[in-house]
Amino acid sequence: MASQQQTASTALEAGDRFEVELSSDGRTLTLPQSFSELEQPIDELLGPDARIRAFRLADSRSALEFGEPLGSLPRGTDSLWLEYREPGRFQLLAQPEAPEAALQLPAEHGIQFTLNPEDEAFLQSAPQQRASLPLFALAREAAQLSTNAGFDRLICLPQVRDMELLDHQIRTAKTVLQRFHGKAMLCDEVGLGKTIEAGLIAAELRLRGLIRSILVLVPPSLIEQWQGEMRRKFSLELTSHDDPVFRDRGPAAWNEFDYVIASIHTAKRDPHRTAITARHWDLIIVDEAHHLRNRNTMAWRLASELQKQYALLLTATPVQNNLEELFNLVTLLEPGLLRTAKQFQKRFVDKKDKLTPLHLDELHQLLAEVMVRNRRSNVGLQFTRRWARTERIASAAPEQQLYDAVATFIRPHLRKDSKSPISRMALLSLQMALGSSSQAAASTLGKLADTPKLPAADRETLLALAAQASSQKESAKVNRLLQLLKEFPDKLVLFTQFRATQEMLQKRLTEAGHTVAVFHGGLSRLGKEASINEFRGTARLLIATESGSEGRNLQFAHALCNFDLPWNPMRIEQRVGRLSRIGQTRDIEIFNFVTEGTVEEAVLHLLQAKLNLFELVIGEIDMILGNLEEEREFEDVVADLWAESDDMGDFRKRMEDLGDRLLQAKGEYQKQQVHDNKIFGDRFAPDQ
């Protein structure tokens, strides 16, 4: 049994216990002093019957108070314990008195097993044999596997939360597990839930005890989205390579954490690459696997060297330039299935057109051993429309003066030849905060003034700008929002990137008589649930920070307002995707707030004029950005254009050039769709 005397500096492990006392009326549970020293000690309490119980933590943190009596405890209860299950989650255990005359059996390492009378009678009637712990563990695992039916029935389905699984997703998971033995290319068209299918397969393998380690490789912008989806829907907790607890362990962390998510760009570079390839992984998942189409790249070579039992490659576009890319992807899963590269070219590729396949039926038969492809036209899904409206708002004179002054400070510090002690990330955060609210800018300016080794003149400038931002009380964007709420009476999700803006909006909207719920990453799990339930019920407005766009379904709402806009269109798409997704029954209203003459206005103009962003299927923007062939994130591209510009007019010209490149990338994506349909058609649907 774990030590009862845990302290705040001691990390809890599953199974750690604290002895507690229940009052005679069953309404108060007294906690030990050591429990009150824990940071965020308890969010959810399970009773002895494993049902969730409502409680209030006393101000002194010395007791739990129940609104109604806890109820009778099992007969023969000798003591009560709080057992730690996972962060914020405990269960109350009633420990019975031990039987007086019970049989104790010796085992390895001096461990004694105390049996109840029924088990004692059964064992005494059988021959006494001594078994080792390894043999016992092996027998237990064999018994567990023998009780699990074949993959014609997924035993993980009852544990999937917060979504309605679709028939094609379940059939895809069964096909991959039954026929492909856990190695497959998931090539559904965009928007049909490849991430959900991968999560189902991973959850099923884990529940059956077939995997104990997972490595997920994705583009950097998708890490948080994957973490949210896997945590909320499948109870899979993926640790990011960028998480401080992981990063602090250095390369050794790759062998110490069993469920890891990382960007492909990070994983392909040493020392990470060496550590990743040295370990055996039970399951590998690669999202946007078209980044592995070229076997001459470091990313493909990394994927080919991974030691794995099961593997899933997710891509809506397995072919872009030539059929050799298809060969390269299949070879990562089943080397030799399509023969050698030379034999594949000779047998299946037209010499005059590298995108035209030969012997198509034979190629399809081979691909049918590793590929699943669902199409929107075949699964019977109807996607509702999105109606986007841009609100270009003229700033008041003081707001414009602040924007110009801060931009003048930021631009030279952002340039590549600058030796500013302020980090690039901090400068970008300040510029984006400026486009959100004066309150967000004031908070960021004050923090940057404390940057080590900052010249005195720069510190004085930042402090003066922070004071100027703090003094501004009025906001043209807030005034327009209040007017919009009179014009639009439905529930509305308000998205902002900054907590300071969220707090300001909560205050202003509450003062105006609106019922408001807030959602941000600082809330506990139960706090987040309560906020969503409040919005589902009495609250008209939900103000959500960026964490509100991760893995949270809000289909019961039909309108959202981007109070400020990220520079990365994928983050905008993720916000929209919380409402406009499979299962939504109504059209979606989208209101985009941008201040005239800002970076955000130029970004939004580019995305709407060149891409028709809000008319794309969720997921298509990533396909298009992938065709830009930029190693940098989109927001970094925008930041460089902003820093290099002489003024706003120059910046708009540079953004027009970027828009032309985006339009070309969109055209390439559309050609890819035509090629894919020509090559694959309606084949490779999952088994019925």
C-alpha positions in Angstrom: 0.0 0.0 0.0 1.3 3.5 -0.9 2.3 5.8 1.9 -0.5 7.7 3.5 1.7 10.8 4.1 1.8 12.3 0.6 3.0 15.9 0.3 2.7 18.5 -2.4 6.1 17.8 -3.7 5.3 14.0 -4.0 3.8 12.9 -7.3 0.8 10.7 -6.8 0.6 7.3 -8.5 -2.5 5.3 -9.3 -3.4 3.3 -6.2 -2.1 5.8 -3.6 -4.5 6.1 -0.7 -5.5 8.5 2.1 -7.4 7.2 5.1 -10.5 9.4 5.8 -13.5 9.6 8.3 -17.2 10.0 7.5 -19.4 11.9 9.9 -22.3 10.1 11.6 -24.9 11.9 9.4 -23.0 10.9 6.2 -22.6 14.5 5.0 -18.9 15.3 5.8 -15.8 13.4 4.9 -12.8 14.6 7.0 -9.5 14.6 5.1 -6.0 14.2 6.5 -3.6 17.2 6.7 -1.4 15.7 4.0 -4.3 15.8 1.5 -4.8 19.5 1.9 -1.1 20.1 0.8 -1.7 18.7 -2.6 -2.0 21.0 -5.6 -5.5 20.7 -7.2 -6.3 17.7 -5.1 -9.7 16.6 -6.4 -12.2 17.3 -9.2 -14.3 14.1 -9.3 -15.2 11.7 -6.6 -16.5 8.2 -7.2 -18.4 6.5 -4.4 -17.9 2.9 -3.2 -20.4 1.9 -5.9 -18.2 3.7 -8.6 -20.9 6.3 -9.2 -19.9 10.0 -9.3 -20.9 12.0 -6.2 -21.4 15.7 -6.0 -19.4 17.5 -3.3 -17.9 20.8 -2.1 -14.4 21.1 -1.0 -14.3 23.1 2.3 -12.4 26.4 2.3 -9.8 24.9 4.6 -9.5 21.9 2.2 -9.8 19.7 5.3 -13.1 18.1 4.3 -15.5 17.2 1.6 -19.1 18.3 2.2 -22.0 16.5 0.5 -25.4 18.0 -0.2 -27.1 14.8 0.8 -25.9 11.8 2.9 -23.4 9.7 1.3 -25.5 6.6 2.0 -24.9 3.3 3.9 -21.6 1.6 3.6 -21.1 -2.1 2.9 -21.6 -4.3 5.9 -18.4 -5.0 7.9 -16.6 -1.8 6.8 -13.6 -1.3 8.9 -12.1 1.9 7.4 -12.6 4.4 4.6 -9.9 5.4 2.0 -9.6 7.9 -0.8 -7.7 6.1 -3.6 -6.0 8.2 -6.4 -7.0 7.1 -9.9 -5.9 9.8 -12.3 -5.3 13.6 -12.1 -8.2 15.1 -10.1 -10.1 11.8 -9.9 -10.4 9.8 -6.6 -12.6 6.9 -5.5 -13.9 6.3 -2.0 -13.2 2.7 -0.9 -14.7 0.9 2.0 -12.3 -1.6 3.4 -13.9 -4.6 5.1 -12.7 -6.3 8.2 -10.4 -9.2 7.4 -11.8 -12.7 8.2 -10.4 -14.1 11.4 -9.5 -17.6 10.2 -8.4 -17.0 6.6 -5.8 -19.0 4.6 -2.6 -17.2 3.8 -0.5 -18.5 0.9 3.2 -17.6 0.3 4.4 -16.3 -3.0 7.6 -15.0 -4.4 9.4 -12.1 -2.7 7.7 -12.9 0.6 4.2 -11.7 -0.5 1.3 -13.1 1.5 -2.1 -13.6 -0.2 -5.1 -13.6 2.2 -8.2 -15.4 0.9 -11.8 -15.1 1.8 -13.5 -18.3 3.0 -15.1 -19.3 -0.4 -11.8 -19.0 -2.2 -10.0 -20.8 0.6 -12.4 -23.8 0.4 -12.0 -24.0 -3.3 -8.2 -23.9 -3.2 -8.0 -26.5 -0.4 -10.0 -28.9 -2.5 -7.4 -28.7 -5.3 -3.8 -29.8 -5.3 -1.4 -27.3 -3.8 1.1 -26.1 -6.5 3.6 -23.3 -6.3 3.5 -20.9 -9.4 5.9 -18.1 -10.2 4.6 -14.5 -10.7 5.7 -14.5 -14.4 3.7 -17.6 -15.0 0.7 -16.1 -13.1 0.9 -12.9 -15.3 1.1 -15.0 -18.4 -1.9 -17.1 -17.4 -3.9 -13.9 -16.6 -3.1 -12.4 -19.9 -4.1 -15.6 -21.7 -7.4 -15.6 -19.8 -8.0 -12.0 -20.7 -7.4 -12.6 -24.4 -9.5 -15.7 -24.5 -12.5 -13.8 -23.2 -12.3 -11.2 -26.1 -14.2 -12.1 -29.2 -12.9 -11.6 -32.7 -12.8 -8.2 -34.3 -16.2 -8.7 -35.7 -17.3 -6.9 -32.5 -15.5 -3.9 -31.2 -15.4 -4.1 -27.4 -14.2 -0.4 -27.1 -17.4 1.1 -28.4 -19.2 1.5 -25.0 -16.2 3.5 -23.8 -16.1 6.0 -26.7 -17.4 9.4 -25.5 -18.7 12.7 -26.8 -19.6 11.7 -30.3 -21.9 9.6 -32.5 -19.8 7.1 -34.4 -20.8 6.6 -38.0 -21.3 3.3 -39.7 -18.4 3.7 -42.2 -16.0 4.6 -39.3 -16.9 1.4 -37.4 -16.6 -0.7 -40.6 -13.3 0.8 -41.4 -11.9 -0.1 -37.9 -13.1 -3.7 -38.2 -11.7 -4.1 -41.7 -8.3 -2.8 -40.6 -8.2 -5.1 -37.6 -9.7 -8.2 -39.2 -8.4 -8.2 -42.7 -5.3 -6.0 -42.6 -4.1 -7.1 -39.2 -3.6 -3.5 -38.0 -1.5 -2.2 -40.9 -3.4 0.1 -43.3 -3.6 3.3 -45.3 -6.8 5.3 -44.4 -7.5 7.3 -47.5 -11.0 8.7 -46.8 -11.9 11.9 -48.6 -11.5 15.0 -46.4 -14.1 15.4 -43.7 -15.1 11.8 -43.1 -13.2 11.2 -39.9 -9.9 9.5 -40.5 -8.7 10.7 -37.1 -11.8 9.0 -35.5 -11.1 5.8 -37.3 -7.5 5.8 -36.1 -8.6 6.5 -32.6 -11.1 3.6 -32.7 -8.4 1.2 -33.9 -5.9 2.3 -31.2 -8.5 2.1 -28.4 -9.6 -1.4 -29.5 -6.0 -2.7 -29.6 -5.2 -1.1 -26.2 -8.3 -2.5 -24.6 -7.5 -6.0 -25.8 -4.0 -5.7 -24.4 -2.4 -5.9 -27.8 -0.5 -2.6 -27.6 1.3 -0.8 -24.8 3.0 2.0 -26.7 1.9 4.4 -29.4 3.8 7.0 -31.5 1.7 9.5 -33.4 3.5 11.7 -36.0 1.6 14.8 -37.3 2.3 18.3 -38.7 3.0 20.7 -35.8 -0.3 22.5 -36.2 -2.3 19.4 -35.5 -0.6 18.2 -32.3 -3.0 19.9 -29.9 -6.1 18.9 -32.0 -5.0 15.3 -31.9 -4.4 15.4 -28.2 -7.8 16.8 -27.5 -9.6 14.3 -29.8 -7.8 11.3 -28.4 -8.2 12.4 -24.7 -11.8 13.3 -24.8 -13.2 10.6 -27.2 -11.0 7.6 -26.5 -9.3 8.3 -23.1 -5.9 8.1 -24.8 -3.5 10.6 -23.1 -0.8 11.5 -25.6 2.3 13.3 -24.3 3.7 15.9 -26.7 7.4 15.9 -27.3 7.2 19.7 -26.5 5.6 19.1 -23.1 8.0 20.3 -20.3 7.9 16.9 -18.5 9.0 15.2 -21.7 11.5 17.8 -22.9 13.2 17.9 -19.5 14.1 14.2 -19.8 16.0 14.8 -23.1 16.4 12.0 -25.7 15.7 9.4 -22.9 12.1 10.5 -22.8 11.4 8.6 -26.0 12.0 5.4 -24.2 10.2 6.4 -21.0 6.8 7.6 -22.3 4.6 5.1 -23.9 2.0 7.3 -25.6 3.8 10.1 -27.5 2.8 12.6 -30.2 5.3 14.6 -32.1 5.7 16.6 -35.2 7.3 14.8 -38.2 9.7 17.7 -38.5 11.0 17.1 -35.0 11.1 13.3 -35.1 13.2 13.2 -38.3 16.1 15.1 -36.7 18.7 13.8 -34.3 18.9 13.2 -31.4 15.2 12.5 -31.6 15.5 10.3 -34.7 18.1 8.0 -33.1 16.0 7.6 -29.9 12.8 6.9 -31.8 14.2 4.3 -34.2 16.0 2.5 -31.4 12.7 1.7 -29.6 10.0 -0.8 -30.7 6.6 0.8 -30.9 3.4 -1.3 -30.8 1.4 1.2 -32.9 2.6 4.0 -35.3 0.1 6.5 -36.6 1.1 9.1 -39.2 -1.4 11.8 -40.1 -1.1 13.7 -43.3 1.1 10.8 -44.5 1.4 12.4 -48.0 4.4 14.1 -46.5 6.1 10.6 -46.7 5.5 10.2 -50.5 9.1 10.8 -51.5 11.5 8.1 -50.4 14.5 10.5 -50.8 13.4 12.6 -47.9 14.4 12.3 -44.2 10.8 11.9 -43.2 10.3 8.8 -45.4 13.6 7.3 -44.2 12.6 7.8 -40.6 9.2 6.1 -41.2 10.9 3.2 -43.0 13.3 2.6 -40.0 10.6 2.6 -37.3 10.2 -0.7 -35.4 6.5 -1.4 -35.2 3.8 -4.0 -34.8 0.9 -2.1 -36.2 0.9 1.0 -38.4 -1.7 3.5 -39.8 -1.0 6.0 -42.5 -3.7 8.7 -42.9 -3.9 10.7 -46.1 -6.7 11.9 -48.4 -4.2 12.4 -51.3 -1.8 9.4 -51.6 -0.8 10.5 -55.1 0.3 13.9 -56.2 3.0 13.9 -58.9 3.4 10.3 -60.0 2.4 6.7 -59.0 5.8 6.1 -57.5 4.5 8.1 -54.5 1.8 5.4 -54.0 4.5 2.7 -54.1 6.6 4.5 -51.5 3.6 4.8 -49.0 2.5 1.1 -49.5 6.1 0.0 -49.0 6.2 1.6 -45.6 3.4 -0.7 -44.5 4.0 -3.9 -46.5 7.4 -4.0 -48.2 7.3 -6.2 -51.3 3.5 -6.0 -51.7 4.0 -4.0 -54.9 7.3 -5.7 -55.7 10.4 -3.6 -56.2 10.3 0.0 -57.4 11.7 -1.0 -60.8 9.2 -3.9 -61.2 6.3 -1.6 -60.1 7.2 1.0 -62.6 7.4 -1.6 -65.4 4.2 -3.3 -64.5 1.9 -0.5 -63.4 3.1 2.9 -64.7 2.5 4.3 -68.1 5.9 5.5 -69.5 4.3 8.5 -71.2 2.3 9.6 -68.2 3.6 8.8 -64.7 0.1 9.4 -63.2 -1.6 6.9 -65.5 -1.8 3.3 -64.1 -1.5 0.2 -66.2 -3.2 -3.2 -65.3 -5.6 -1.3 -63.1 -7.6 -4.3 -61.9 -4.4 -6.1 -60.7 -3.2 -2.9 -59.0 -6.5 -2.6 -57.2 -6.3 -6.2 -56.0 -3.0 -5.5 -54.4 -4.0 -2.2 -52.9 -7.1 -3.8 -51.4 -4.8 -5.6 -49.0 -3.8 -2.3 -47.3 -6.1 0.5 -48.3 -9.5 1.8 -47.1 -11.1 4.8 -48.9 -14.5 6.2 -48.0 -16.0 8.8 -50.2 -18.6 11.5 -49.3 -20.8 10.4 -52.2 -20.9 6.8 -50.9 -21.4 7.2 -47.2 -24.6 9.3 -47.4 -23.5 12.3 -45.4 -25.0 15.7 -46.0 -22.9 18.7 -44.9 -24.7 21.9 -44.0 -23.8 25.3 -45.5 -21.7 28.0 -43.8 -22.5 31.7 -44.2 -19.5 33.9 -43.4 -19.8 37.6 -42.9 -16.8 39.9 -42.4 -17.2 42.9 -40.1 -14.5 45.5 -41.0 -14.5 47.9 -38.1 -12.9 51.3 -38.1 -10.9 51.8 -34.9 -11.2 54.9 -32.7 -8.3 57.4 -32.9 -6.6 56.3 -29.6 -6.8 52.6 -30.8 -5.2 53.5 -34.1 -2.5 55.5 -32.5 -1.7 52.6 -30.2 -1.6 50.1 -33.1 0.7 52.3 -35.1 3.1 52.9 -32.2 3.3 49.2 -31.2 3.7 48.1 -34.9 6.6 50.6 -35.3 8.3 49.0 -32.3 7.7 45.4 -33.4 8.6 45.5 -37.0 12.4 46.1 -36.7 12.7 43.6 -33.8 11.0 40.9 -36.0 13.4 41.2 -38.9 15.8 38.4 -39.5 18.9 40.5 -39.0 17.6 41.8 -35.6 19.5 40.8 -32.5 16.6 41.7 -30.2 16.6 39.9 -26.8 12.8 39.6 -27.2 11.9 36.2 -28.7 10.2 36.0 -32.1 7.2 34.2 -30.5 6.8 36.9 -27.9 6.8 39.6 -30.6 4.2 37.7 -32.7 2.1 37.2 -29.6 2.2 41.0 -29.0 1.2 41.8 -32.6 -1.7 39.4 -32.4 -2.8 40.7 -29.0 -2.8 44.2 -30.5 -5.4 42.9 -33.1 -7.5 41.5 -30.3 -7.9 44.2 -27.6 -6.1 46.9 -25.8 -6.4 44.8 -22.6 -4.6 41.9 -24.2 -1.9 44.2 -25.6 -1.4 45.9 -22.2 -0.8 42.6 -20.5 1.7 41.5 -23.1 3.5 44.8 -23.3 4.0 44.7 -19.5 5.5 41.2 -19.6 7.9 42.1 -22.4 9.2 45.1 -20.5 10.7 42.5 -18.1 12.7 40.8 -20.8 16.3 40.2 -19.6 19.1 42.2 -21.3 16.5 44.6 -22.9 18.0 48.0 -23.6 16.7 50.7 -21.2 15.2 52.7 -24.1 13.2 49.7 -25.3 12.0 49.0 -21.7 10.8 52.6 -21.3 9.0 52.4 -24.7 7.2 49.2 -23.7 6.2 50.6 -20.3 4.9 53.7 -21.9 2.9 51.7 -24.5 1.6 49.4 -21.8 0.3 52.5 -19.8 -1.3 53.8 -23.0 -3.0 50.5 -23.7 -4.2 50.2 -20.1 -5.8 53.6 -20.2 -8.1 52.8 -23.1 -11.6 51.9 -22.0 -13.6 51.9 -25.2 -13.4 49.4 -28.0 -14.9 49.8 -31.4 -15.0 46.0 -31.8 -16.9 45.6 -28.5 -19.4 48.3 -29.5 -20.1 46.5 -32.8 -20.4 43.2 -31.0 -23.1 44.6 -28.6 -25.0 45.8 -31.7 -24.6 42.5 -33.4 -26.1 40.7 -30.4 -29.2 42.8 -30.8 -29.4 41.9 -34.5 -28.7 38.2 -34.0 -30.8 36.6 -31.2 -29.4 33.0 -31.3 -26.7 31.4 -29.1 -23.2 32.4 -30.1 -19.7 31.1 -29.5 -17.2 33.9 -29.2 -13.6 32.9 -30.0 -10.5 34.8 -28.8 -6.9 33.9 -28.5 -6.3 35.8 -25.2 -7.4 35.5 -21.7 -7.3 39.2 -21.1 -9.7 39.7 -24.0 -11.9 37.0 -22.6 -12.1 38.6 -19.2 -12.8 42.0 -20.7 -15.6 40.5 -22.9 -17.1 38.6 -20.0 -17.3 41.9 -17.9 -18.7 44.0 -20.7 -21.3 41.5 -21.9 -22.4 40.7 -18.4 -22.8 44.4 -17.7 -24.9 44.6 -20.8 -27.3 42.0 -19.4 -26.2 38.9 -21.3 -25.8 35.4 -19.8 -22.2 34.3 -20.4 -20.3 31.1 -19.9 -16.5 31.0 -20.3 -14.2 28.2 -21.5 -10.4 28.2 -21.3 -7.5 25.9 -20.7 -7.1 26.9 -17.0 -10.4 25.2 -16.1 -10.4 21.8 -14.6 -12.0 19.0 -16.6 -15.2 19.2 -14.6 -15.1 23.0 -14.8 -15.0 22.7 -18.6 -17.9 20.3 -18.6 -19.9 22.7 -16.4 -19.2 25.6 -18.7 -20.4 23.6 -21.8 -23.5 22.5 -19.9 -24.2 26.1 -18.9 -23.9 27.2 -22.5 -26.1 24.3 -23.6 -28.7 25.4 -21.0 -29.3 29.0 -19.8 -26.2 30.9 -21.1 -26.7 32.6 -24.5 -23.0 33.2 -25.1 -19.8 31.1 -24.7 -16.5 32.9 -24.7 -13.8 30.4 -25.6 -10.1 30.8 -25.9 -8.1 28.7 -28.3 -8.5 25.6 -26.1 -12.2 25.7 -26.8 -11.5 24.7 -30.4 -9.7 21.5 -29.4 -11.7 18.3 -29.4 -14.9 19.8 -28.2 -18.2 19.4 -30.1 -20.7 22.3 -30.0 -23.2 21.1 -32.7 -26.1 22.3 -30.5 -25.0 25.9 -31.4 -25.2 27.3 -34.9 -23.3 30.6 -34.9 -19.8 31.7 -34.0 -17.9 35.0 -33.9 -14.2 35.3 -34.4 -13.6 38.3 -32.2 -10.0 38.1 -33.2 -8.4 36.0 -35.9 -5.3 33.7 -35.7 -2.9 34.2 -38.6 -2.9 30.5 -39.2 -6.0 29.4 -41.3 -5.9 25.9 -39.8 -6.7 27.4 -36.4 -9.6 29.3 -37.9 -10.8 26.1 -39.5 -10.5 24.3 -36.1 -12.8 26.9 -34.5 -15.4 26.5 -37.3 -15.0 22.7 -37.0 -16.4 22.7 -33.4 -19.8 23.6 -34.9 -19.7 22.7 -38.6 -19.0 19.0 -38.5 -20.6 15.6 -39.1 -23.8 15.6 -37.1 -24.6 19.3 -37.5 -28.2 19.7 -38.8 -28.4 23.4 -39.4 -26.4 26.0 -41.5 -23.7 27.8 -39.6 -23.4 31.6 -39.3 -19.8 32.9 -39.0 -19.0 36.5 -38.0 -15.4 37.6 -38.5 -14.4 40.8 -36.7 -11.3 42.6 -38.1 -10.1 46.1 -37.5 -9.4 48.1 -40.7 -5.7 48.6 -41.5 -4.4 45.6 -39.5 -2.5 42.4 -40.3 -5.7 40.4 -39.5 -7.7 42.3 -42.1 -5.0 41.4 -44.8 -4.9 37.8 -43.7 -8.7 37.4 -43.8 -8.9 39.1 -47.2 -6.4 36.7 -48.6 -8.1 33.6 -47.2 -11.6 34.7 -48.5 -10.6 36.2 -51.8 -8.2 33.5 -52.9 -9.4 30.3 -51.1 -13.0 30.9 -50.2 -11.9 29.5 -46.8 -15.3 29.2 -45.2 -16.7 27.2 -48.1 -14.0 24.5 -48.0 -14.7 21.1 -46.4 -13.0 20.9 -42.9 -9.6 19.5 -43.5 -9.1 20.8 -47.1 -7.1 23.9 -46.0 -4.3 21.6 -44.7 -4.2 19.9 -48.1 -3.8 23.2 -49.8 -1.2 24.6 -47.4 0.8 21.4 -47.9 1.1 22.3 -51.6 2.8 25.6 -50.7 6.0 23.5 -50.1 6.9 25.7 -47.2 8.8 24.2 -44.3 7.5 27.1 -42.1 4.1 27.5 -40.5 1.8 29.8 -42.4 1.8 32.3 -39.6 5.6 32.5 -39.8 5.3 33.2 -43.5 2.9 36.1 -42.8 5.1 37.4 -40.0 8.1 37.6 -42.3 6.1 39.5 -44.9 4.9 41.9 -42.2 8.4 42.4 -40.8 10.0 43.0 -44.3 7.3 45.5 -45.4 7.9 49.2 -45.4 4.3 50.0 -44.6 0.7 48.6 -44.8 0.5 49.2 -48.5 3.7 47.3 -49.1 2.4 44.5 -46.9 -0.8 44.2 -48.8 1.2 43.8 -52.1 3.3 41.0 -50.6 0.1 39.3 -49.3 -1.4 39.5 -52.8 1.7 37.6 -54.1 1.2 35.0 -51.3 -2.4 34.8 -52.3 -1.5 33.9 -55.9 0.7 31.1 -54.6 -2.2 29.9 -52.4 -4.5 29.9 -55.4 -2.0 27.9 -57.4 -1.8 25.4 -54.4 -5.6 25.1 -54.4 -5.6 24.3 -58.1 -3.0 21.6 -57.5 -5.1 20.1 -54.7 -8.1 20.0 -57.0 -6.1 18.3 -59.7 -5.0 15.7 -57.1 -8.6 15.0 -56.3 -9.3 14.3 -60.0 -6.3 12.0 -60.3 -7.2 10.1 -57.1 -10.8 9.5 -58.4 -9.4 8.4 -61.7 -7.0 5.9 -60.0 -9.1 4.7 -57.1 -12.7 5.3 -58.1 -15.2 3.8 -55.7 -13.0 0.9 -54.8 -11.6 0.2 -51.3 -14.7 0.8 -49.3 -14.5 -1.0 -45.9 -16.1 -4.5 -45.5 -19.8 -4.7 -44.8 
